[in-house]
Amino acid sequence: MASGFRVASGVVMDLEPSDGVENDLNAVLADRHIRDRIIEFLGGHDPASATCSFLSRCDSGDPSRVERWPVAALDQLLQDGAAIARSLFDTRSILVHLDIEYVNHDAPAAAFTDPWRAFRLQAPVVAKIEELLSDWGIRPLHLITGQGHHFVWRFPRGSELDRKIGNLVPTAYRDGSEQTFANLALVMEYFAHRIKAVSEKETEVPVEITATQVLPSASGQRELISIDISEYGDPLDSRMIRIPFTRYLKPWSSGIARRLGVEDEIGPCICIPLHEIDVLQALKYRQDTADVVTLAKQCCMLIPDESDGTVQLLEEYLRSPLREFHALFYEAEHDPKERWPMTYAATPLLDLPGCVRHVLLNPNDLLLKPSGMRLVTRCLLAKGWHPRHIAGLVRSKFEDPVHGWGNRWQGYSPAFRADFYVRLFAGQIVCGLDPLADFRCDGLKAEGFCWPGELPCDVRPFHDRLVSEHVVGPSA
């Protein structure tokens, strides 16, 4: 390995880059080979021919706000040493993206201070993902970022596959690109179900779909491997994918490194592909400027067209119990907004456990958290609510200005978000993928979703009703 940033005993020893390292790093990111790889990932031969619609900095303090830049600003962003993402929207293709990452709710910087352990814990899940993709005949780009893995592939707009996915179910979106993306979420939910079903018994920590709260593991910490498909819960033009061969600055832009006082334990990081190297090699390469340039000379970052394999994935989804649940979900519609005062707003909260009442009365930001959404979904499903109306209730909370949302929903869709998360959590219950092991008062307390000041609370009747009435067997 060429000399770049020190690695000793598997632990990164450097500080946030000094001025000298910073200048060296920025010079490397401007290297011709790295620039060529980045432009390939943008879908072109040069910035003018790129098929992504915009670039975005992903090093702002508020990750929910999309800072759009034209593709022509690529060189400026590279010279600035920015962490950069490309739009998930592509003018020629539908991009398919899967994100796997290690999350620790008790030690948020753990993935950065001990990446070796974080990636080791992910290894069984990644192996199962690769097996599934191979069975379907999908060969994606495989990238690593600061705390996990990205898998990316595409299929052409206007293709028969685009039409089939776009026609899966009706949605609130009429534009073709939004329609296909909204329905691609259903297929990716199925993919996530399969990953969770085949990998969770082989890992040391829980495997969850999105970064929900979990019970403490053997380490005593609430840590998990997140199958993060949350991007499918928002409109297409609001989401991005990190670009390989660009910087990963999340520990600093989020304030985690400074707040926890671990700046000395986190070294610089560049997102790179797993091209003819394994994960352990990649964890070293991504810190070393010379190795990064060498890798850029050897690989190709064109996002592959994996239409045939995606057809196989789609056909398997169409034969699954999850597909049956999705058909049930979309049999109903949200109540019209003019009726919300008589329907969703009139929901009798005293019939619910105190923890659920607390979340519904304080939706900003408890109902934005996946665990808050899961808690509400579990309890209302146990009470016999149709899952689409649970989503309607959640949407009504999101759209009620009394909760102080401000511009929180600018560029996003409360209806789309509510449908996605309720469908995700209800589907795992109905298909038997959620064992409900933490759905008890002591479990919720351990996860931080218990508020003792509320009225007497007991979720056991709701748990027992779900077990007896809704769990129908393994999803996959």
C-alpha positions in Angstrom: 0.0 0.0 0.0 1.2 3.4 -0.9 1.7 6.0 1.9 -1.5 8.0 2.5 -3.2 7.6 5.9 -1.9 5.4 8.7 -3.6 2.2 9.6 -2.4 0.4 12.8 -3.8 -2.9 14.2 -7.0 -2.5 12.1 -7.8 0.9 13.7 -7.7 4.2 11.8 -5.3 6.6 13.6 -5.6 9.9 11.8 -7.5 13.0 12.6 -9.9 14.9 10.4 -7.5 15.8 7.4 -5.0 18.4 8.1 -4.4 21.2 5.6 -1.6 19.2 3.9 -3.7 16.0 3.7 -6.7 18.1 2.6 -4.8 19.6 -0.3 -3.4 16.3 -1.3 -6.9 14.7 -1.1 -8.5 17.4 -3.2 -5.7 17.1 -5.8 -6.3 13.3 -6.0 -10.1 13.8 -6.5 -9.3 16.1 -9.4 -7.2 13.3 -11.0 -8.3 12.6 -14.6 -9.0 8.9 -14.0 -11.1 9.6 -11.0 -13.0 12.3 -12.9 -13.6 9.8 -15.8 -15.0 7.2 -13.4 -17.3 9.8 -11.8 -18.6 10.9 -15.2 -19.3 7.2 -16.1 -21.4 6.9 -13.0 -23.3 10.1 -14.0 -24.3 8.3 -17.2 -22.2 10.2 -19.8 -18.8 10.7 -21.5 -18.6 14.2 -20.2 -20.8 16.4 -17.9 -22.8 17.7 -20.9 -23.9 14.1 -21.9 -24.6 12.9 -18.4 -28.1 11.3 -17.9 -28.5 12.2 -14.2 -30.5 15.4 -13.7 -28.6 17.0 -10.9 -25.8 16.7 -8.4 -26.1 17.3 -4.7 -23.8 18.0 -1.8 -24.4 15.4 0.9 -22.3 17.1 3.5 -24.8 19.7 4.8 -26.0 19.8 8.4 -29.6 19.0 7.3 -29.6 15.8 5.2 -33.3 16.2 4.5 -32.7 19.3 2.4 -31.5 18.7 -1.1 -28.9 21.1 -2.3 -29.1 20.8 -6.1 -26.2 21.6 -8.4 -26.0 21.4 -12.2 -23.9 18.6 -13.5 -21.7 21.3 -15.1 -20.6 22.2 -11.5 -18.8 18.8 -11.1 -15.3 20.2 -11.3 -16.1 23.0 -8.8 -17.5 20.5 -6.3 -14.5 18.2 -6.7 -12.1 21.2 -6.2 -14.1 22.1 -3.0 -13.6 18.6 -1.7 -17.3 18.2 -1.3 -19.2 14.9 -0.6 -21.2 14.5 -3.7 -24.2 12.5 -4.8 -26.0 12.2 -8.1 -29.8 12.3 -8.6 -31.6 9.0 -8.4 -33.6 10.3 -11.3 -32.0 9.4 -14.6 -33.2 10.6 -18.0 -32.6 7.3 -19.8 -32.9 4.6 -17.1 -34.7 3.6 -13.9 -32.0 3.2 -11.3 -32.3 0.5 -8.7 -30.4 1.0 -5.5 -30.0 -1.0 -2.3 -28.2 0.4 0.7 -27.0 -1.8 3.6 -25.4 -0.2 6.6 -24.4 -0.8 10.2 -26.3 1.4 12.7 -25.7 1.7 16.5 -28.3 3.8 18.4 -26.1 3.9 21.5 -22.8 4.6 19.8 -23.6 6.6 16.6 -19.9 6.9 15.6 -19.1 3.2 16.0 -19.2 2.5 12.2 -16.5 5.2 11.8 -14.3 4.6 14.8 -14.2 0.8 14.3 -15.1 0.2 10.6 -13.5 -3.3 10.8 -16.1 -4.5 13.2 -19.0 -2.7 11.5 -18.2 -4.3 8.1 -17.5 -7.7 9.7 -21.0 -7.7 11.2 -22.4 -6.9 7.8 -20.6 -9.7 6.0 -23.2 -12.5 6.4 -25.9 -10.1 5.1 -23.8 -9.0 2.1 -23.1 -12.7 1.3 -26.8 -13.5 1.2 -27.5 -10.4 -0.9 -24.9 -11.5 -3.4 -26.4 -15.0 -3.5 -29.9 -13.7 -4.2 -28.7 -11.3 -6.9 -26.7 -14.1 -8.5 -29.8 -16.4 -8.5 -31.8 -13.7 -10.3 -28.9 -13.0 -12.7 -28.3 -9.4 -11.5 -24.7 -8.2 -11.5 -24.8 -4.7 -9.9 -22.1 -2.2 -9.2 -21.0 -2.9 -5.6 -19.7 0.1 -3.6 -18.7 0.7 -0.1 -19.3 4.0 1.8 -18.5 5.1 5.3 -20.7 2.6 7.1 -22.0 0.1 4.6 -22.6 -1.2 1.0 -24.4 0.1 -2.0 -25.7 -2.1 -4.9 -26.7 -0.2 -8.0 -28.1 -1.3 -11.4 -30.6 0.0 -14.0 -33.1 -0.8 -16.7 -34.2 1.4 -19.6 -37.0 3.8 -19.5 -39.7 3.0 -22.0 -38.9 -0.7 -21.9 -41.4 -3.6 -21.3 -40.0 -3.9 -17.8 -40.6 -0.2 -17.1 -44.2 -0.7 -18.3 -44.8 -3.8 -16.2 -43.5 -2.2 -13.0 -45.3 1.0 -13.7 -48.6 -0.9 -14.0 -48.3 -2.9 -10.8 -50.7 -0.8 -8.7 -52.3 2.6 -9.1 -50.5 5.4 -7.1 -51.0 9.1 -6.5 -48.4 9.9 -9.1 -49.4 10.2 -12.8 -46.0 11.0 -14.3 -44.4 7.8 -15.8 -41.1 8.1 -13.9 -42.8 8.6 -10.6 -45.3 5.8 -11.3 -42.5 3.3 -12.0 -40.4 4.4 -9.0 -43.4 4.3 -6.6 -44.1 0.7 -7.8 -40.4 -0.3 -7.8 -40.7 0.2 -4.0 -43.0 -2.8 -3.9 -40.4 -5.0 -5.6 -37.6 -3.7 -3.4 -39.7 -4.4 -0.3 -39.8 -8.0 -1.5 -36.1 -8.0 -2.0 -35.7 -6.6 1.6 -38.0 -9.4 2.9 -35.9 -12.0 1.2 -32.6 -10.6 2.6 -34.0 -10.4 6.2 -35.5 -13.9 6.0 -32.3 -15.6 4.8 -29.7 -13.7 6.8 -31.0 -12.8 10.2 -30.2 -16.1 11.8 -26.5 -15.8 10.7 -25.7 -12.5 12.2 -24.6 -11.3 15.6 -27.0 -8.4 15.6 -30.5 -7.9 14.3 -31.2 -7.4 10.7 -34.0 -4.9 10.1 -35.6 -3.1 7.2 -34.8 0.5 7.8 -33.0 1.7 11.0 -35.7 0.9 13.6 -34.9 0.7 17.3 -33.9 -2.7 18.5 -33.3 -4.5 21.7 -29.7 -4.5 23.0 -27.5 -7.2 21.5 -24.8 -9.3 23.3 -22.7 -6.2 23.3 -25.3 -4.4 25.4 -25.9 -1.8 22.7 -28.8 -1.3 20.4 -27.1 -2.1 17.1 -28.3 -3.6 13.9 -27.7 -4.1 10.2 -30.2 -1.9 8.4 -31.6 -2.9 5.0 -32.2 0.8 4.1 -34.8 1.1 1.4 -36.1 4.4 2.9 -35.4 6.3 -0.3 -38.4 4.5 -1.8 -40.6 6.3 0.7 -40.1 9.7 -1.0 -40.7 11.1 -4.5 -38.0 10.2 -7.1 -36.7 13.7 -7.6 -35.9 14.1 -3.9 -33.4 11.3 -3.6 -29.8 10.8 -4.5 -27.0 8.2 -4.5 -23.5 8.8 -3.3 -20.9 9.0 -6.1 -17.9 6.6 -6.0 -14.5 8.2 -5.8 -15.9 11.1 -3.8 -15.5 12.0 -0.2 -17.6 10.6 2.7 -17.9 13.4 5.3 -20.9 12.3 7.4 -19.1 12.0 10.7 -18.2 15.7 10.4 -21.1 17.2 8.6 -23.6 15.5 11.0 -21.6 16.8 14.0 -21.3 13.3 15.4 -17.5 13.3 15.5 -17.4 16.7 17.4 -20.3 16.0 19.7 -18.9 12.6 20.8 -15.3 13.9 20.9 -14.0 11.2 18.6 -12.4 13.3 15.9 -9.0 11.7 16.7 -10.4 8.2 16.0 -11.9 8.8 12.5 -9.8 9.0 9.4 -10.7 10.4 6.0 -12.8 8.2 3.7 -13.4 8.0 0.0 -16.3 5.9 -1.4 -14.9 3.2 -3.7 -16.1 0.2 -5.7 -15.3 -3.4 -4.7 -13.4 -4.0 -7.9 -11.2 -7.1 -7.7 -10.6 -6.4 -4.0 -12.3 -7.7 -0.9 -13.9 -5.6 1.9 -10.8 -5.6 4.1 -8.6 -4.4 1.2 -11.3 -1.8 0.4 -11.2 -0.4 4.0 -7.5 0.2 3.5 -7.7 1.5 -0.1 -10.3 4.0 0.7 -8.0 5.9 3.0 -4.9 5.9 0.7 -4.8 8.4 -2.1 -2.4 6.4 -4.3 -4.5 3.2 -4.0 -7.6 5.2 -4.8 -6.1 6.5 -8.0 -4.8 3.0 -8.9 -8.2 1.6 -8.5 -9.8 4.3 -10.6 -7.4 3.4 -13.5 -8.5 -0.3 -13.3 -12.3 -0.2 -13.1 -15.4 1.0 -14.9 -18.3 2.9 -13.1 -20.9 2.6 -15.8 -24.1 1.5 -14.0 -25.0 -1.9 -15.6 -28.2 -2.6 -17.4 -29.6 -5.7 -15.6 -33.0 -5.8 -17.2 -33.1 -9.6 -17.6 -32.2 -10.3 -13.9 -34.7 -7.6 -12.7 -37.4 -9.4 -14.7 -36.6 -12.6 -12.7 -36.9 -10.6 -9.4 -40.2 -9.1 -10.5 -41.7 -12.5 -11.4 -40.7 -13.9 -8.1 -42.3 -10.9 -6.3 -45.5 -11.5 -8.3 -45.8 -15.0 -6.9 -45.1 -14.0 -3.3 -47.4 -13.6 -0.3 -46.2 -10.0 -0.1 -47.7 -9.3 -3.5 -51.1 -10.6 -2.1 -50.7 -8.2 0.9 -49.9 -5.3 -1.4 -53.1 -6.0 -3.4 -55.0 -5.9 -0.1 -53.3 -2.7 0.9 -54.3 -0.9 -2.2 -57.9 -2.1 -2.1 -58.7 0.9 0.2 -58.0 4.7 -0.2 -57.2 7.3 2.4 -60.3 9.1 3.5 -60.9 12.4 1.6 -59.3 15.3 3.4 -62.6 17.0 4.0 -63.7 14.0 6.1 -60.6 13.9 8.3 -62.3 15.8 11.2 -64.9 13.1 11.3 -62.7 10.1 10.7 -58.9 10.2 11.4 -59.1 13.2 13.8 -61.9 11.4 15.8 -59.8 8.3 16.5 -60.5 7.4 20.2 -57.0 7.6 21.7 -58.1 6.3 25.1 -58.5 2.9 23.4 -54.8 2.8 22.7 -51.8 2.1 24.9 -50.2 5.2 26.4 -47.1 4.9 24.3 -49.1 5.0 21.1 -51.2 7.9 22.3 -47.9 9.7 23.0 -46.6 9.2 19.5 -49.9 10.3 17.9 -50.1 13.4 20.1 -46.4 14.2 19.4 -45.9 13.2 15.8 -43.1 15.8 15.2 -40.8 14.0 15.4 -41.9 10.7 16.9 -44.0 9.7 14.0 -41.2 10.5 11.6 -39.1 7.9 13.3 -39.4 4.4 11.8 -40.0 2.9 15.3 -42.8 5.4 15.9 -44.5 4.4 12.7 -44.0 0.7 13.5 -45.5 1.1 16.9 -48.6 2.9 15.6 -49.0 0.3 12.8 -48.7 -2.7 15.1 -51.4 -1.4 17.5 -53.9 -0.2 15.0 -53.5 -3.3 12.9 -54.3 -5.3 16.1 -57.4 -3.2 16.5 -58.6 -4.3 13.1 -57.7 -1.2 11.1 -57.2 -1.6 7.4 -53.5 -0.8 6.8 -54.3 1.8 4.2 -56.3 3.7 6.7 -53.5 3.5 9.2 -51.5 5.3 6.6 -54.3 7.8 6.1 -54.2 8.6 9.8 -50.4 9.0 9.7 -50.7 11.3 6.7 -53.3 13.4 8.5 -50.8 14.0 11.3 -48.1 14.9 8.8 -50.4 17.4 7.1 -51.8 19.0 10.2 -50.0 22.4 10.6 -50.7 22.4 14.4 -47.7 20.1 14.8 -45.3 22.7 13.6 -44.0 21.1 10.4 -42.9 24.4 8.8 -41.3 23.6 5.5 -40.5 20.0 6.5 -42.5 18.5 3.7 -41.3 20.9 1.0 -40.2 18.6 -1.9 -41.6 15.5 -0.1 -45.0 13.8 0.0 -46.7 13.1 3.3 -49.1 10.6 1.6 -46.3 8.7 -0.1 -44.2 8.6 3.1 -47.1 7.3 5.2 -48.1 4.7 2.7 -44.5 3.4 2.4 -43.8 3.0 6.1 -47.2 1.6 7.1 -47.1 -0.8 4.2 -43.6 -1.8 5.1 -44.3 -2.6 8.7 -47.8 -4.1 8.2 -46.4 -6.3 5.4 -43.8 -7.8 7.7 -46.4 -8.7 10.3 -48.9 -10.1 7.8 -46.2 -12.2 6.1 -44.7 -13.5 9.4 -41.4 -11.7 9.1 -41.9 -9.6 12.2 -41.8 -12.0 15.2 -43.0 -9.1 17.5 -40.4 -10.1 20.0 -39.8 -6.5 21.2 -43.6 -5.7 21.1 -44.0 -5.8 24.9 -43.7 -3.1 27.5 -40.2 -4.0 28.7 -39.0 -4.2 25.1 -40.4 -0.8 24.2 -38.8 0.6 27.3 -35.4 -0.8 26.3 -35.8 0.7 22.9 -36.7 4.1 24.3 -40.3 4.1 23.2 -41.9 4.1 26.7 -43.1 7.3 28.4 -43.9 6.5 32.1 -45.8 9.7 32.6 -48.6 8.5 30.4 -51.8 6.7 31.6 -51.4 3.0 32.5 -50.1 1.2 29.5 -50.1 -2.4 28.5 -49.4 -3.6 24.9 -49.8 -7.3 25.7 -53.4 -7.5 24.4 -52.3 -5.9 21.1 -49.3 -8.3 20.8 -51.5 -11.3 21.5 -54.1 -10.3 19.0 -51.5 -9.8 16.3 -49.9 -13.2 17.0 -53.3 -15.0 16.9 -54.8 -13.2 13.9 -52.1 -11.9 11.6 -49.0 -14.0 11.6 -49.4 -16.4 8.7 -46.0 -17.8 8.1 -42.6 -16.9 6.6 -42.6 -14.3 3.9 -40.2 -16.0 1.6 
